[in-house]
Amino acid sequence: MAVRGRRPPSKGGEDTLVRTFVAVPVDAPVREAVARWQERLAAPGDGIKWVEPHNLHLTVAFLGDLEPEDVTRVQAAVARGSAGHPPITLHFGGFGVFPGWHAPRVLWIGAEEGAAELTALANSVAAALLDAGFRLDERPYRPHLTVGRWRTPAGAERVRAAVAGKPSGLPSCRIDRVDIMASRLTPRGPVYSRMGHVALQAPGEP
């Protein structure tokens, strides 16, 4: 579930707002495996902006532009929503697109084993964000790893033929924290920075 809508303009101006999202990171072996797929699929004029491997993550909630003081409330809400959720071992499946191959915009790799646990975590975090006063999108949460975005669908059929029905072969990934992230948009793409995180704890851990 994603947070939508903008806050009223900041007293200090738009430059003080922080474009914020909540996500879980993936580890180096997953990033490296995705990079190999990107190299295999990329072609001149394919119309795809590939996600930089160091930027790969699974989004939990997108909050948009927030006042700096709201980020503290986000961290507190994420901590409440994450309580009681242990670390997750996530396995990846095959490829898919949003909204569909007829007009693809996003190429992603889906989550399989562990997806139910990640969805439960995301829904708990969303509920805590709602309680904290943030507005949420009503679309069901679908855990996925975005690997590319089409600017134009020029190369969509070639990509479809290359990935349709094929497993991604990505290694499993241990999810042991939830990150609160800032996104700064630049002409070369977004620059992400972690503002805080909440550790997931197994039962019995302090």
C-alpha positions as CSV (number, residue, x, y, z in Angstrom):
1,M,0.0,0.0,0.0
2,A,1.4,3.4,-0.9
3,V,1.0,6.8,0.6
4,R,-0.4,9.3,-1.9
5,G,-1.1,13.0,-1.9
6,R,1.0,16.0,-1.1
7,R,1.3,17.9,2.1
8,P,0.6,21.7,2.1
9,P,3.6,23.7,0.9
10,S,6.3,23.9,3.6
11,K,6.8,27.2,5.4
12,G,10.4,27.0,4.3
13,G,9.6,26.2,0.7
14,E,9.5,23.2,-1.5
15,D,13.2,22.6,-1.1
16,T,12.7,21.6,2.5
17,L,10.4,18.7,1.6
18,V,11.8,15.1,1.7
19,R,10.6,12.7,-0.9
20,T,10.1,9.6,1.3
21,F,9.4,5.9,0.9
22,V,9.6,2.8,3.0
23,A,11.4,-0.3,1.6
24,V,13.2,-3.5,2.3
25,P,16.7,-3.9,0.8
26,V,18.1,-6.8,-1.2
27,D,21.6,-8.1,-0.8
28,A,24.6,-8.1,-3.1
29,P,24.0,-11.5,-4.7
30,V,20.5,-10.5,-5.8
31,R,21.8,-7.1,-7.1
32,E,24.5,-8.9,-9.1
33,A,22.0,-11.4,-10.6
34,V,19.7,-8.6,-11.6
35,A,22.6,-6.7,-13.2
36,R,23.4,-9.8,-15.3
37,W,19.8,-9.9,-16.5
38,Q,19.9,-6.2,-17.4
39,E,23.1,-6.7,-19.4
40,R,21.4,-9.6,-21.2
41,L,18.2,-7.7,-22.0
42,A,19.5,-4.3,-22.8
43,A,19.8,-3.2,-26.4
44,P,20.2,0.1,-28.2
45,G,16.8,1.9,-28.5
46,D,15.0,-0.5,-26.2
47,G,13.2,2.4,-24.5
48,I,14.0,1.1,-21.0
49,K,15.6,3.0,-18.1
50,W,17.2,0.2,-16.1
51,V,17.3,0.5,-12.3
52,E,20.8,1.0,-11.1
53,P,21.7,-2.3,-9.2
54,H,22.7,-0.3,-6.0
55,N,19.2,1.2,-6.0
56,L,17.3,-2.1,-6.1
57,H,14.8,-2.6,-3.3
58,L,11.2,-3.9,-2.6
59,T,9.0,-0.9,-1.8
60,V,6.7,-1.2,1.2
61,A,5.1,2.2,1.0
62,F,5.6,5.4,-0.9
63,L,4.9,8.6,1.0
64,G,5.8,11.3,-1.4
65,D,7.0,14.8,-0.2
66,L,7.0,15.2,3.5
67,E,8.0,17.8,6.0
68,P,11.3,16.8,7.8
69,E,9.5,16.5,11.1
70,D,7.1,14.0,9.5
71,V,10.0,11.6,8.8
72,T,10.3,11.1,12.6
73,R,6.6,10.1,12.7
74,V,7.2,7.7,9.8
75,Q,10.0,6.0,11.6
76,A,7.9,5.6,14.7
77,A,5.0,4.2,12.7
78,V,7.3,1.7,10.9
79,A,8.7,0.5,14.2
80,R,5.1,-0.1,15.5
81,G,4.1,-1.9,12.3
82,S,7.2,-4.0,12.2
83,A,6.9,-5.2,15.8
84,G,6.4,-9.0,16.0
85,H,7.5,-9.6,12.4
86,P,10.6,-11.8,12.3
87,P,13.2,-11.8,9.5
88,I,12.0,-13.2,6.2
89,T,13.8,-15.4,3.7
90,L,12.5,-14.3,0.3
91,H,12.7,-16.4,-2.9
92,F,12.1,-14.8,-6.3
93,G,10.1,-16.1,-9.3
94,G,9.8,-14.9,-12.8
95,F,9.2,-11.7,-14.6
96,G,6.1,-9.6,-15.0
97,V,5.1,-6.1,-16.1
98,F,2.8,-3.3,-15.0
99,P,0.2,-2.7,-16.3
100,G,0.5,-5.4,-19.0
101,W,2.4,-6.4,-22.1
102,H,-0.1,-4.4,-24.2
103,A,1.4,-1.2,-22.9
104,P,4.2,-2.1,-20.5
105,R,5.6,0.6,-18.2
106,V,7.4,-1.4,-15.4
107,L,9.4,-4.6,-15.7
108,W,9.7,-6.5,-12.4
109,I,10.7,-9.8,-10.8
110,G,8.1,-11.3,-8.5
111,A,8.5,-12.7,-5.0
112,E,7.4,-16.3,-4.3
113,E,8.2,-18.2,-1.1
114,G,8.3,-15.6,1.6
115,A,5.9,-13.3,-0.3
116,A,3.0,-13.9,2.2
117,E,5.2,-12.9,5.1
118,L,6.4,-9.8,3.3
119,T,2.9,-8.8,2.4
120,A,1.8,-9.3,6.1
121,L,4.7,-7.0,7.1
122,A,3.8,-4.4,4.5
123,N,0.2,-4.4,5.6
124,S,1.1,-4.0,9.2
125,V,3.4,-1.1,8.4
126,A,0.6,0.4,6.2
127,A,-1.9,0.1,9.1
128,A,0.5,1.9,11.4
129,L,1.1,4.7,8.9
130,L,-2.7,5.1,8.6
131,D,-3.0,5.4,12.4
132,A,-0.3,8.0,12.3
133,G,-2.3,10.1,9.9
134,F,-0.9,9.3,6.5
135,R,-3.2,8.6,3.6
136,L,-2.7,5.3,1.8
137,D,-3.5,3.9,-1.6
138,E,-6.1,1.1,-1.5
139,R,-4.4,-1.1,-4.0
140,P,-3.4,-4.5,-2.6
141,Y,0.3,-4.9,-1.9
142,R,2.2,-7.0,-4.4
143,P,5.8,-7.6,-3.5
144,H,8.1,-7.2,-6.5
145,L,11.5,-6.0,-7.5
146,T,11.4,-3.3,-10.1
147,V,14.3,-3.8,-12.6
148,G,13.4,-1.4,-15.4
149,R,10.9,1.2,-16.6
150,W,9.9,1.8,-20.2
151,R,10.2,5.3,-21.5
152,T,8.7,4.0,-24.8
153,P,7.6,0.4,-25.5
154,A,9.9,0.1,-28.5
155,G,11.7,-3.0,-27.3
156,A,8.9,-4.6,-25.4
157,E,8.3,-7.6,-27.6
158,R,11.9,-8.5,-27.7
159,V,12.1,-8.4,-23.9
160,R,8.9,-10.3,-23.6
161,A,10.3,-13.1,-25.8
162,A,13.4,-13.2,-23.6
163,V,11.7,-13.5,-20.2
164,A,8.3,-15.0,-20.8
165,G,7.8,-18.1,-18.7
166,K,11.4,-18.1,-17.6
167,P,12.5,-18.2,-13.9
168,S,14.7,-15.3,-12.9
169,G,17.1,-17.6,-11.2
170,L,17.8,-14.9,-8.5
171,P,19.2,-16.3,-5.2
172,S,17.1,-16.1,-2.1
173,C,17.5,-13.0,0.1
174,R,17.2,-12.6,3.9
175,I,15.1,-9.6,4.8
176,D,16.0,-8.4,8.3
177,R,15.2,-4.7,8.3
178,V,12.8,-2.1,7.0
179,D,14.4,1.1,5.7
180,I,13.0,4.7,5.7
181,M,14.5,6.2,2.5
182,A,14.8,9.6,0.9
183,S,14.7,10.0,-2.9
184,R,16.3,13.0,-4.6
185,L,15.4,13.3,-8.3
186,T,18.2,14.3,-10.6
187,P,18.5,14.4,-14.4
188,R,20.5,11.2,-14.3
189,G,18.0,9.4,-12.2
190,P,17.0,9.2,-8.5
191,V,19.5,9.2,-5.7
192,Y,18.5,7.3,-2.6
193,S,19.7,7.7,0.9
194,R,18.7,5.8,4.0
195,M,17.3,8.1,6.8
196,G,16.7,5.3,9.3
197,H,15.7,1.7,9.7
198,V,13.9,-0.8,11.9
199,A,15.4,-4.2,12.5
200,L,13.1,-7.3,12.3
201,Q,13.5,-9.5,15.3
202,A,13.0,-13.3,15.6
203,P,10.9,-14.5,18.5
204,G,12.9,-14.4,21.7
205,E,15.4,-11.7,20.5
206,P,15.7,-8.7,22.8
